[in-house]
Amino acid sequence: MTLELLLLISTAVIAVIIFFAFRSNGNGGGKAYKLPPGRMGLPLIGQTIAFMQPHSSASLGDFVDQSMARYGKIFRMNLLGKPTIVSTDPDFNRLILQSEGRLFENSCPTSIAEIMGRWSMLALVGDIHRELRSIAVNFMSNVKLRTYFLGDIERQAVKILDSWTENATFSAQEAAKKFAFGLMVKHLMSMDESMPETEQLRREYHAFMKGMASIPLNLPGTAYRKALQSRATILKIMGQKLDERITKIREKCEGLEEDDLLASVSTHPTLTREQILDLILSMLFAGHETSSGAIALAIYFLQACPKAVRQLREEHAEIAKLKKERGETALNWDDYKKMEFTHAVINETLRLGNIVHFLHRKAIKDVQYKGYDIPCGWEVVPIISAAHLDPSIYDEPQSYNPWRWKAILATVTKNSNVMSFSGGPRLCPGAELAKLEMAVFLHHLVLKYDWELAERDFPVSFPFLGFPKGLPIKVKRLGGNQVAQDHYGDRCSS
């Protein structure tokens, strides 16, 4: 990181010298626009460094807070070398997400597109995005969740939780990542932990993700260069799996897995090999990062809210009791639908934890909003977490309060402000899968363990969600008679 920072500073100094005379004043190319207030900062880098500073995921960060105090909920800046409108206005952000292809379109930063691939759903717009998204939506439909995913989710959760050692200190974030990764590679490519390439894929993916949140300098030794190298290795492994699948299909081998994503796309009539591999990688990224981050957040928030743990435990003990009376050992879809308080915990975790802080869009025509002009071609960054932390929408928004959702879920207007999985035509196709994973994981977690932080840690956006120390926890296994005991307090610490 030191090398990258020095290189960035050098680049900024050179930029100031060369481009100072041509510094843009952000006036939209000479046309008389009434732009939102703000300032463009230094040439090229603008205010990118200040905007990208790590901060608590339960906040908007100092830069956005200070800009809002000075300019209001909509302001302009120079981000990643481009004139940009930043919005913390929930109504405008909802308009941006719902106007995909009409007023705005996706605008993935070049650096992320290079790592994820030019055929990644993060980078695509138009018909090809709709085609690939439809494949993803079908793969993770409610029918697939209840008949195909649910059993594997429960088996994977039990396996991870049973591996925890009592009184030992370990990373809950890494446990959540291992859970989500194992589930996704099985359903994407029928890979399991017994395969040597599975562990290699996991290691390469870890390096890959480090580069996603790094300064985009493709120079030796940088995290960005290592991410590109890891991408090549990941695609090689995935390509081998694709070739094996095509061969088996041609030879009509017996015992062929037909329910993973490779089975859906390996003989697709229009997708190229490059498109298939980028799609698989996109799905691994989306399914892994969202679910693992959400589970880690739930573990973090719940350890400070014993009242919520108590109510969760009561709800899941009742579900376990009914399951036992039926003579069944596995959860079914009806059990999942009965988890009313669990869904409130999930919603509150996503609201306060903010797995996704902001999105990248671009105006495809001149747009007017509340007296301001957003020029065609300008970048637009909706801060979707702003609605989640807005006191005019949520009472005491910094408090972890799952009980608020009993009233909110009955109010369409307020519920529409929950944008944890984006919205509009680009709504995350794995949103329901992530919630199902959280619910099943929490079912077994609260029935098996008490837990506490081994040392202080908290969720940070930089810009992707993470815990600086990996969320270290210690667990205590519950006895059979402890599940129903009421030994918790009545308040959640903030």
C-alpha positions, 0 to 999 in steps of 0.5 A: 500500500505504501508503494501505491500511495507514493505512486498516486501522490507522484501522479497527482503532482505531475497532473497538477503541473501539466493540467493546471492551466486546463483545470475544469470548472465543472460547468458542463462544457460551456452550456449554461447549466445550473449545477448542484453546488460543490467543488471539483478539487484537484485535476484528475484525482479530484476528491477521490481520496477523501471520498474513498476514505474508510469509515464505519459502514453505519455512517456516510463517512466524514467527506459525505457528512461535511459535503451535505452540511455545506452543500445539501443532499445533492452536490458535485465533485470530481471522482476518479477524474470525472465530473460527478453528481453525488446524491444522498437524496432518497427520492432522487436515488430511487428515481436514478435506480428506476430510470435505468436505460431512460435517464441513467445507465450503469457506469462501472469504473474502468478499474473494476470492469477490468478486474471483473471482466468486460462481460461482467453484469457489473459492467454491462448495460442494455440487452446483453445485461438483461440476457445475463441477468435473466439467467441469474434470476432463473438460477436463483428463483424462489422455486430453486431456493426451496427445492435446490438451495435450502438443503445445501445451505443448511448442510453447509451452515451445520458443517461450519458451525460444528467446526467451531471450537469453544473458547477459542478465538477465531474470525467470524468474518472468515467463517462467513466467507467460507460458508458462502464460498463453499455454497456458491462454488458447489452451485455454480460448478459442482465443486466441493472442499475435497477437490484440490482446486477448490482451495486454490480457487478460494486463495486466488479469490481472496487476492482478487478481492483485495485488488477490487478495493485497491488503487488501480495501478497496474504496476509490479507489486500492487494489489491491482496487478495481483488481482489481475493475475488472480483473475487469470488463474480463476478463469483458468480453473473455471475454464477447465470446469467448463471444458469438462462439463462440455465434454461430459454433455457431448459424451452423455456421461451418467451421473452428470450434475444438471443443476449447477449454473454450468449446466445452464450455460455450457451449451447456451446457443448465443453466449461465448466462452468469455461471456460464460466465464465472466458470468460465473465470476460475477455470480461468485462475487455477488453471491459470496460478498453479499451473503458473507458480509450480511452474516458477519454483520448479523453476528456483530450486531446481535452480540451487542443486542442480547434481547434480540438473541433471546427472541431469535432463540425462542422463535427458532426453538419453537421451529425446531420443536415442531420439526422434531414433532414432524419427525423431520431433521431438516428445515423446510420452506414453511419453517423459513416463512415462519421466521418472522422476527428473523426477517426483522433482524435481517432487514435491520442488519442490512439497513444499519450495516450497509453492505453496499454504500453507493452505486455508479451511474451515468446520465444519458440525457440532460436531467433536471431535478429540484432546480438542478441540472445533471448534464448528459455524460456526467457521472452520478453516484447515488449513496443508497445507504443515506436513506437507511441512516436518515432520521426523517425515515427511521427513528434513531437510525443509529440504533440497532432495533429489529422491532421497528420492522413490524410497523415498517413492513406494513408501510410501503413508502418506508419499506421502499427506502431499503435499497441494500440490494440496489433497485429497479432493473438492476436489483440484485438477483441473489437478494432472496438467496442472501436472506435465506442463507442468513436465516438458516445460518442464524437458526443453527447459530442461536440454537448452538452457541452464545458468542462475544467479541474477543476484541473490539472490531466494527464494520468498515466501508473501504469501499467494500464492507469488511472488519479490520480485525476479521471480527474475532469472536469466542463462542460457548456451546449451549446445552439442551436446557439452555436454549429456552433459558431467559438469561439476557438483558432487555436492551441493545447497546448502540 
